[in-house]
């Protein structure tokens, strides 16, 4: 991370955003909270969101969202969740089939 900033559990950065993302992933993709790790880096102008998924959480998707985008313009956040949800589903399927292949 730049400038020594370490991501922390998103629930500590923004409980409301954490619940929103988890609800969207569960509702639209049937992804359970234990399938993802949500982290964030709080900055004055917004939050850098990091979603980790897959076996050992070795895949990730990240994007910065300004305070304006988080409060008023949910479109960018919804697009990010849709893109990340799709990636997560594919990785979970791939991991499952790797385990099941003899």
SEVOVEX-5868 format. One record per atom (N, C-alpha, C): x, y, z; residue in three letters. Coordinates in nm, 3 decimals. Each point is the difference from the previous one (the first is absolute). Layout:
<rec u="X" v="Y" w="Z" residuo="ALA"/>
...
***
This chain:
<rec u="0.083" v="-0.118" w="0.000" residuo="UNK"/>
<rec u="-0.083" v="0.118" w="0.000" residuo="UNK"/>
<rec u="0.088" v="0.125" w="0.000" residuo="UNK"/>
<rec u="-0.045" v="0.101" w="-0.065" residuo="UNK"/>
<rec u="0.077" v="0.122" w="-0.006" residuo="UNK"/>
<rec u="-0.007" v="0.075" w="0.134" residuo="UNK"/>
<rec u="0.106" v="0.068" w="0.030" residuo="UNK"/>
<rec u="0.009" v="0.082" w="0.121" residuo="UNK"/>
<rec u="-0.021" v="-0.081" w="0.128" residuo="UNK"/>
<rec u="0.026" v="-0.129" w="-0.004" residuo="UNK"/>
<rec u="-0.012" v="-0.083" w="0.119" residuo="UNK"/>
<rec u="-0.142" v="-0.021" w="0.048" residuo="UNK"/>
<rec u="-0.099" v="0.031" w="-0.081" residuo="UNK"/>
<rec u="-0.140" v="-0.018" w="0.041" residuo="UNK"/>
<rec u="-0.036" v="-0.148" w="-0.008" residuo="UNK"/>
<rec u="-0.050" v="-0.053" w="0.108" residuo="UNK"/>
<rec u="-0.040" v="-0.139" w="0.005" residuo="UNK"/>
<rec u="-0.153" v="-0.010" w="0.001" residuo="UNK"/>
<rec u="-0.052" v="-0.091" w="-0.081" residuo="UNK"/>
<rec u="-0.145" v="-0.018" w="0.002" residuo="UNK"/>
<rec u="-0.044" v="-0.063" w="0.132" residuo="UNK"/>
<rec u="-0.118" v="0.039" w="0.046" residuo="UNK"/>
<rec u="-0.057" v="-0.060" w="0.120" residuo="UNK"/>
<rec u="-0.139" v="-0.052" w="-0.034" residuo="UNK"/>
<rec u="-0.052" v="-0.085" w="0.086" residuo="UNK"/>
<rec u="-0.132" v="-0.059" w="-0.018" residuo="UNK"/>
<rec u="-0.101" v="0.111" w="-0.027" residuo="UNK"/>
<rec u="-0.075" v="-0.012" w="-0.110" residuo="UNK"/>
<rec u="-0.091" v="0.105" w="-0.043" residuo="UNK"/>
<rec u="-0.105" v="0.034" w="0.106" residuo="UNK"/>
<rec u="-0.038" v="-0.098" w="0.081" residuo="UNK"/>
<rec u="-0.100" v="0.028" w="0.103" residuo="UNK"/>
<rec u="0.049" v="0.109" w="0.095" residuo="UNK"/>
<rec u="0.132" v="0.008" w="0.022" residuo="UNK"/>
<rec u="0.056" v="0.104" w="0.086" residuo="UNK"/>
<rec u="0.008" v="0.134" w="-0.070" residuo="UNK"/>
<rec u="0.018" v="-0.002" w="-0.132" residuo="UNK"/>
<rec u="0.009" v="0.123" w="-0.078" residuo="UNK"/>
<rec u="-0.139" v="0.059" w="-0.021" residuo="UNK"/>
<rec u="-0.095" v="-0.086" w="-0.043" residuo="UNK"/>
<rec u="-0.136" v="0.045" w="-0.028" residuo="UNK"/>
<rec u="-0.097" v="-0.117" w="0.015" residuo="UNK"/>
<rec u="-0.059" v="-0.016" w="0.118" residuo="UNK"/>
<rec u="-0.095" v="-0.110" w="0.021" residuo="UNK"/>
<rec u="-0.116" v="0.002" w="-0.099" residuo="UNK"/>
<rec u="-0.048" v="0.119" w="-0.034" residuo="UNK"/>
<rec u="-0.113" v="0.014" w="-0.093" residuo="UNK"/>
<rec u="0.039" v="-0.051" w="-0.139" residuo="UNK"/>
<rec u="0.118" v="0.035" w="-0.048" residuo="UNK"/>
<rec u="0.047" v="-0.045" w="-0.131" residuo="UNK"/>
<rec u="0.024" v="-0.151" w="0.001" residuo="UNK"/>
<rec u="0.054" v="-0.051" w="0.109" residuo="UNK"/>
<rec u="0.022" v="-0.144" w="0.013" residuo="UNK"/>
<rec u="-0.132" v="-0.076" w="-0.014" residuo="UNK"/>
<rec u="-0.100" v="0.041" w="0.075" residuo="UNK"/>
<rec u="-0.130" v="-0.066" w="-0.004" residuo="UNK"/>
<rec u="-0.064" v="0.010" w="-0.139" residuo="UNK"/>
<rec u="0.014" v="0.117" w="-0.063" residuo="UNK"/>
<rec u="-0.056" v="0.019" w="-0.134" residuo="UNK"/>
<rec u="0.063" v="-0.097" w="-0.099" residuo="UNK"/>
<rec u="0.132" v="-0.010" w="-0.001" residuo="UNK"/>
<rec u="0.068" v="-0.087" w="-0.096" residuo="UNK"/>
<rec u="-0.033" v="-0.146" w="0.027" residuo="UNK"/>
<rec u="0.003" v="-0.042" w="0.126" residuo="UNK"/>
<rec u="-0.032" v="-0.139" w="0.034" residuo="UNK"/>
<rec u="-0.143" v="-0.033" w="-0.043" residuo="UNK"/>
<rec u="-0.092" v="0.090" w="0.024" residuo="UNK"/>
<rec u="-0.140" v="-0.023" w="-0.040" residuo="UNK"/>
<rec u="-0.012" v="-0.013" w="-0.151" residuo="UNK"/>
<rec u="0.067" v="0.086" w="-0.074" residuo="UNK"/>
<rec u="-0.004" v="-0.006" w="-0.147" residuo="UNK"/>
<rec u="0.060" v="-0.130" w="-0.051" residuo="UNK"/>
<rec u="0.113" v="-0.042" w="0.056" residuo="UNK"/>
<rec u="0.063" v="-0.124" w="-0.045" residuo="UNK"/>
<rec u="-0.086" v="-0.122" w="0.032" residuo="UNK"/>
<rec u="-0.063" v="0.001" w="0.118" residuo="UNK"/>
<rec u="-0.087" v="-0.112" w="0.037" residuo="UNK"/>
<rec u="-0.125" v="-0.003" w="-0.088" residuo="UNK"/>
<rec u="-0.062" v="0.114" w="-0.019" residuo="UNK"/>
<rec u="-0.126" v="0.008" w="-0.074" residuo="UNK"/>
<rec u="0.019" v="-0.031" w="-0.149" residuo="UNK"/>
<rec u="0.101" v="0.059" w="-0.060" residuo="UNK"/>
<rec u="0.015" v="-0.010" w="-0.145" residuo="UNK"/>
<rec u="0.088" v="-0.115" w="-0.048" residuo="UNK"/>
<rec u="0.091" v="-0.048" w="0.087" residuo="UNK"/>
<rec u="0.096" v="-0.102" w="-0.044" residuo="UNK"/>
<rec u="0.003" v="-0.123" w="0.091" residuo="UNK"/>
<rec u="-0.076" v="0.001" w="0.107" residuo="UNK"/>
<rec u="-0.001" v="-0.109" w="0.097" residuo="UNK"/>
<rec u="0.139" v="-0.026" w="0.057" residuo="UNK"/>
<rec u="0.077" v="0.107" w="0.014" residuo="UNK"/>
<rec u="0.133" v="-0.006" w="0.060" residuo="UNK"/>
<rec u="-0.017" v="0.029" w="0.149" residuo="UNK"/>
<rec u="0.050" v="-0.090" w="0.081" residuo="UNK"/>
<rec u="-0.014" v="0.012" w="0.144" residuo="UNK"/>
<rec u="0.113" v="0.086" w="0.059" residuo="UNK"/>
<rec u="-0.022" v="0.062" w="0.116" residuo="UNK"/>
<rec u="0.103" v="0.084" w="0.059" residuo="UNK"/>
<rec u="0.133" v="-0.072" w="0.023" residuo="UNK"/>
<rec u="-0.004" v="-0.131" w="0.024" residuo="UNK"/>
<rec u="0.125" v="-0.073" w="0.024" residuo="UNK"/>
<rec u="0.075" v="-0.031" w="-0.130" residuo="UNK"/>
<rec u="-0.059" v="0.030" w="-0.115" residuo="UNK"/>
<rec u="0.065" v="-0.021" w="-0.129" residuo="UNK"/>
<rec u="0.088" v="0.119" w="-0.041" residuo="UNK"/>
<rec u="-0.015" v="0.111" w="0.069" residuo="UNK"/>
<rec u="0.074" v="0.122" w="-0.036" residuo="UNK"/>
<rec u="0.059" v="0.064" w="0.125" residuo="UNK"/>
<rec u="0.104" v="0.078" w="-0.022" residuo="UNK"/>
<rec u="0.054" v="0.087" w="0.104" residuo="UNK"/>
<rec u="-0.010" v="0.142" w="-0.054" residuo="UNK"/>
<rec u="-0.068" v="0.085" w="0.072" residuo="UNK"/>
<rec u="-0.015" v="0.140" w="-0.040" residuo="UNK"/>
<rec u="0.091" v="0.086" w="0.085" residuo="UNK"/>
<rec u="0.085" v="0.076" w="-0.067" residuo="UNK"/>
<rec u="0.094" v="0.089" w="0.068" residuo="UNK"/>
<rec u="-0.011" v="0.138" w="-0.060" residuo="UNK"/>
<rec u="0.050" v="0.097" w="0.071" residuo="UNK"/>
<rec u="-0.002" v="0.137" w="-0.051" residuo="UNK"/>
<rec u="0.113" v="0.082" w="0.057" residuo="UNK"/>
<rec u="0.033" v="0.104" w="-0.073" residuo="UNK"/>
<rec u="0.095" v="0.100" w="0.046" residuo="UNK"/>
<rec u="-0.074" v="0.132" w="0.000" residuo="UNK"/>
<rec u="-0.018" v="0.056" w="0.118" residuo="UNK"/>
<rec u="-0.075" v="0.125" w="0.015" residuo="UNK"/>
<rec u="0.091" v="0.117" w="-0.034" residuo="UNK"/>
<rec u="-0.045" v="0.084" w="-0.091" residuo="UNK"/>
<rec u="0.073" v="0.121" w="-0.036" residuo="UNK"/>
<rec u="-0.094" v="0.117" w="0.018" residuo="UNK"/>
<rec u="0.055" v="0.120" w="0.005" residuo="UNK"/>
<rec u="-0.083" v="0.119" w="0.019" residuo="UNK"/>
<rec u="-0.107" v="0.013" w="-0.107" residuo="UNK"/>
<rec u="0.036" v="-0.033" w="-0.125" residuo="UNK"/>
<rec u="-0.093" v="0.021" w="-0.110" residuo="UNK"/>
<rec u="-0.084" v="-0.121" w="-0.034" residuo="UNK"/>
<rec u="0.020" v="-0.114" w="0.070" residuo="UNK"/>
<rec u="-0.079" v="-0.119" w="-0.028" residuo="UNK"/>
<rec u="0.061" v="-0.126" w="0.059" residuo="UNK"/>
<rec u="-0.036" v="-0.114" w="-0.058" residuo="UNK"/>
<rec u="0.044" v="-0.130" w="0.049" residuo="UNK"/>
<rec u="0.051" v="-0.083" w="-0.117" residuo="UNK"/>
<rec u="0.118" v="-0.058" w="0.018" residuo="UNK"/>
<rec u="0.048" v="-0.099" w="-0.096" residuo="UNK"/>
<rec u="-0.053" v="-0.134" w="0.048" residuo="UNK"/>
<rec u="-0.081" v="-0.063" w="-0.083" residuo="UNK"/>
<rec u="-0.068" v="-0.124" w="0.035" residuo="UNK"/>
<rec u="0.077" v="-0.117" w="-0.061" residuo="UNK"/>
<rec u="0.025" v="-0.103" w="0.081" residuo="UNK"/>
<rec u="0.070" v="-0.120" w="-0.045" residuo="UNK"/>
<rec u="-0.084" v="-0.121" w="0.038" residuo="UNK"/>
<rec u="-0.033" v="-0.080" w="-0.102" residuo="UNK"/>
<rec u="-0.077" v="-0.122" w="0.022" residuo="UNK"/>
<rec u="0.091" v="-0.118" w="-0.035" residuo="UNK"/>
<rec u="0.024" v="-0.088" w="0.096" residuo="UNK"/>
<rec u="0.082" v="-0.118" w="-0.022" residuo="UNK"/>
<rec u="-0.091" v="-0.123" w="-0.002" residuo="UNK"/>
<rec u="0.030" v="-0.095" w="-0.091" residuo="UNK"/>
<rec u="-0.084" v="-0.118" w="-0.013" residuo="UNK"/>
<rec u="0.082" v="-0.114" w="-0.057" residuo="UNK"/>
<rec u="-0.062" v="-0.117" w="-0.006" residuo="UNK"/>
<rec u="0.068" v="-0.119" w="-0.049" residuo="UNK"/>
<rec u="0.065" v="-0.076" w="0.114" residuo="UNK"/>
<rec u="0.051" v="-0.117" w="-0.034" residuo="UNK"/>
<rec u="0.067" v="-0.081" w="0.102" residuo="UNK"/>
<rec u="0.119" v="0.079" w="0.054" residuo="UNK"/>
<rec u="0.010" v="0.008" w="0.129" residuo="UNK"/>
<rec u="0.104" v="0.079" w="0.069" residuo="UNK"/>
<rec u="-0.010" v="0.149" w="-0.030" residuo="UNK"/>
<rec u="-0.111" v="0.043" w="-0.057" residuo="UNK"/>
<rec u="-0.025" v="0.142" w="-0.031" residuo="UNK"/>
<rec u="0.115" v="0.060" w="-0.082" residuo="UNK"/>
<rec u="0.050" v="-0.078" w="-0.098" residuo="UNK"/>
<rec u="0.114" v="0.046" w="-0.079" residuo="UNK"/>
<rec u="-0.039" v="0.078" w="-0.126" residuo="UNK"/>
<rec u="-0.128" v="0.020" w="-0.024" residuo="UNK"/>
<rec u="-0.048" v="0.085" w="-0.109" residuo="UNK"/>
<rec u="-0.058" v="0.126" w="0.063" residuo="UNK"/>
<rec u="0.009" v="0.111" w="-0.073" residuo="UNK"/>
<rec u="-0.056" v="0.122" w="0.057" residuo="UNK"/>
<rec u="-0.048" v="0.094" w="-0.110" residuo="UNK"/>
<rec u="-0.086" v="0.089" w="0.041" residuo="UNK"/>
<rec u="-0.050" v="0.108" w="-0.084" residuo="UNK"/>
<rec u="0.000" v="0.124" w="0.086" residuo="UNK"/>
<rec u="0.051" v="0.110" w="-0.053" residuo="UNK"/>
<rec u="0.005" v="0.122" w="0.081" residuo="UNK"/>
<rec u="-0.029" v="0.122" w="-0.085" residuo="UNK"/>
<rec u="-0.055" v="0.100" w="0.068" residuo="UNK"/>
<rec u="-0.034" v="0.126" w="-0.066" residuo="UNK"/>
<rec u="-0.017" v="0.107" w="0.105" residuo="UNK"/>
<rec u="0.036" v="0.122" w="-0.035" residuo="UNK"/>
<rec u="-0.021" v="0.115" w="0.088" residuo="UNK"/>
<rec u="-0.136" v="0.061" w="-0.029" residuo="UNK"/>
<rec u="-0.072" v="0.035" w="0.107" residuo="UNK"/>
<rec u="-0.129" v="0.068" w="-0.012" residuo="UNK"/>
<rec u="0.005" v="0.128" w="0.081" residuo="UNK"/>
<rec u="-0.035" v="0.109" w="-0.064" residuo="UNK"/>
<rec u="-0.004" v="0.128" w="0.071" residuo="UNK"/>
<rec u="-0.119" v="0.001" w="0.095" residuo="UNK"/>
<rec u="0.003" v="0.091" w="0.093" residuo="UNK"/>
<rec u="-0.113" v="0.014" w="0.093" residuo="UNK"/>
<rec u="-0.129" v="0.031" w="-0.075" residuo="UNK"/>
<rec u="0.011" v="0.080" w="-0.105" residuo="UNK"/>
<rec u="-0.116" v="0.035" w="-0.084" residuo="UNK"/>
<rec u="-0.059" v="-0.125" w="-0.065" residuo="UNK"/>
<rec u="0.086" v="-0.087" w="-0.054" residuo="UNK"/>
<rec u="-0.049" v="-0.122" w="-0.063" residuo="UNK"/>
<rec u="-0.068" v="-0.091" w="0.101" residuo="UNK"/>
<rec u="0.052" v="-0.006" w="0.120" residuo="UNK"/>
<rec u="-0.057" v="-0.088" w="0.102" residuo="UNK"/>
<rec u="-0.132" v="0.053" w="0.054" residuo="UNK"/>
<rec u="-0.013" v="0.131" w="0.007" residuo="UNK"/>
<rec u="-0.122" v="0.059" w="0.057" residuo="UNK"/>
<rec u="-0.111" v="0.019" w="-0.103" residuo="UNK"/>
<rec u="0.036" v="0.048" w="-0.119" residuo="UNK"/>
<rec u="-0.103" v="0.042" w="-0.095" residuo="UNK"/>
<rec u="-0.004" v="-0.082" w="-0.128" residuo="UNK"/>
<rec u="0.115" v="-0.039" w="-0.051" residuo="UNK"/>
<rec u="0.007" v="-0.067" w="-0.129" residuo="UNK"/>
<rec u="0.030" v="-0.148" w="0.020" residuo="UNK"/>
<rec u="-0.100" v="-0.078" w="0.026" residuo="UNK"/>
<rec u="0.019" v="-0.143" w="0.028" residuo="UNK"/>
<rec u="0.031" v="-0.081" w="-0.126" residuo="UNK"/>
<rec u="-0.011" v="0.060" w="-0.118" residuo="UNK"/>
<rec u="0.019" v="-0.074" w="-0.125" residuo="UNK"/>
<rec u="0.140" v="-0.061" w="-0.008" residuo="UNK"/>
<rec u="0.104" v="0.078" w="0.030" residuo="UNK"/>
<rec u="0.137" v="-0.051" w="-0.008" residuo="UNK"/>
<rec u="0.020" v="-0.115" w="0.099" residuo="UNK"/>
<rec u="-0.056" v="0.012" w="0.118" residuo="UNK"/>
<rec u="0.012" v="-0.105" w="0.100" residuo="UNK"/>
<rec u="-0.075" v="-0.126" w="-0.045" residuo="UNK"/>
<rec u="-0.119" v="0.018" w="-0.055" residuo="UNK"/>
<rec u="-0.077" v="-0.116" w="-0.049" residuo="UNK"/>
<rec u="0.073" v="-0.070" w="-0.114" residuo="UNK"/>
<rec u="0.062" v="0.077" w="-0.089" residuo="UNK"/>
<rec u="0.077" v="-0.060" w="-0.109" residuo="UNK"/>
<rec u="0.120" v="-0.079" w="0.054" residuo="UNK"/>
<rec u="0.067" v="0.056" w="0.099" residuo="UNK"/>
<rec u="0.113" v="-0.069" w="0.062" residuo="UNK"/>
<rec u="-0.045" v="-0.130" w="0.065" residuo="UNK"/>
<rec u="-0.111" v="0.003" w="0.072" residuo="UNK"/>
<rec u="-0.052" v="-0.119" w="0.066" residuo="UNK"/>
<rec u="-0.039" v="-0.105" w="-0.105" residuo="UNK"/>
<rec u="-0.063" v="0.042" w="-0.109" residuo="UNK"/>
<rec u="-0.039" v="-0.093" w="-0.105" residuo="UNK"/>
<rec u="0.123" v="-0.065" w="-0.064" residuo="UNK"/>
<rec u="0.100" v="0.080" w="-0.031" residuo="UNK"/>
<rec u="0.123" v="-0.053" w="-0.060" residuo="UNK"/>
<rec u="0.070" v="-0.095" w="0.096" residuo="UNK"/>
<rec u="0.013" v="0.041" w="0.124" residuo="UNK"/>
<rec u="0.068" v="-0.082" w="0.101" residuo="UNK"/>
<rec u="-0.079" v="-0.126" w="0.030" residuo="UNK"/>
<rec u="-0.131" v="0.010" w="0.010" residuo="UNK"/>
<rec u="-0.084" v="-0.117" w="0.024" residuo="UNK"/>
<rec u="0.018" v="-0.104" w="-0.110" residuo="UNK"/>
<rec u="0.002" v="0.045" w="-0.125" residuo="UNK"/>
<rec u="0.020" v="-0.091" w="-0.112" residuo="UNK"/>
<rec u="0.136" v="-0.067" w="0.005" residuo="UNK"/>
<rec u="0.103" v="0.077" w="0.032" residuo="UNK"/>
<rec u="0.135" v="-0.056" w="0.012" residuo="UNK"/>
<rec u="0.005" v="-0.102" w="0.114" residuo="UNK"/>
<rec u="-0.061" v="0.033" w="0.111" residuo="UNK"/>
<rec u="0.001" v="-0.088" w="0.116" residuo="UNK"/>
<rec u="-0.069" v="-0.132" w="-0.030" residuo="UNK"/>
<rec u="-0.114" v="0.006" w="-0.064" residuo="UNK"/>
<rec u="-0.073" v="-0.122" w="-0.036" residuo="UNK"/>
<rec u="0.087" v="-0.089" w="-0.089" residuo="UNK"/>
<rec u="0.065" v="0.059" w="-0.099" residuo="UNK"/>
<rec u="0.085" v="-0.078" w="-0.090" residuo="UNK"/>
<rec u="0.116" v="-0.065" w="0.074" residuo="UNK"/>
<rec u="0.064" v="0.075" w="0.089" residuo="UNK"/>
<rec u="0.112" v="-0.054" w="0.078" residuo="UNK"/>
<rec u="-0.048" v="-0.111" w="0.093" residuo="UNK"/>
<rec u="-0.114" v="0.019" w="0.065" residuo="UNK"/>
<rec u="-0.053" v="-0.103" w="0.088" residuo="UNK"/>
<rec u="-0.031" v="-0.128" w="-0.078" residuo="UNK"/>
<rec u="-0.057" v="0.014" w="-0.118" residuo="UNK"/>
<rec u="-0.028" v="-0.117" w="-0.084" residuo="UNK"/>
<rec u="0.131" v="-0.069" w="-0.041" residuo="UNK"/>
<rec u="0.097" v="0.079" w="-0.045" residuo="UNK"/>
<rec u="0.129" v="-0.057" w="-0.041" residuo="UNK"/>
<rec u="0.067" v="-0.072" w="0.116" residuo="UNK"/>
<rec u="-0.002" v="0.059" w="0.119" residuo="UNK"/>
<rec u="0.059" v="-0.064" w="0.118" residuo="UNK"/>
<rec u="-0.071" v="-0.129" w="0.033" residuo="UNK"/>
<rec u="-0.132" v="-0.001" w="-0.011" residuo="UNK"/>
<rec u="-0.077" v="-0.119" w="0.029" residuo="UNK"/>
<rec u="0.038" v="-0.113" w="-0.096" residuo="UNK"/>
<rec u="0.005" v="0.030" w="-0.129" residuo="UNK"/>
<rec u="0.029" v="-0.104" w="-0.098" residuo="UNK"/>
<rec u="0.145" v="-0.049" w="0.010" residuo="UNK"/>
<rec u="0.091" v="0.087" w="0.042" residuo="UNK"/>
<rec u="0.139" v="-0.045" w="0.024" residuo="UNK"/>
<rec u="0.004" v="-0.101" w="0.112" residuo="UNK"/>
<rec u="-0.079" v="0.021" w="0.104" residuo="UNK"/>
<rec u="-0.005" v="-0.094" w="0.112" residuo="UNK"/>
<rec u="-0.063" v="-0.133" w="-0.040" residuo="UNK"/>
<rec u="-0.101" v="0.006" w="-0.085" residuo="UNK"/>
<rec u="-0.075" v="-0.120" w="-0.037" residuo="UNK"/>
<rec u="0.067" v="-0.081" w="-0.111" residuo="UNK"/>
<rec u="0.093" v="0.057" w="-0.071" residuo="UNK"/>
<rec u="0.068" v="-0.071" w="-0.107" residuo="UNK"/>
<rec u="0.101" v="-0.097" w="0.059" residuo="UNK"/>
<rec u="-0.009" v="-0.128" w="-0.040" residuo="UNK"/>
<rec u="0.093" v="-0.099" w="0.057" residuo="UNK"/>
<rec u="0.144" v="0.020" w="-0.046" residuo="UNK"/>
***
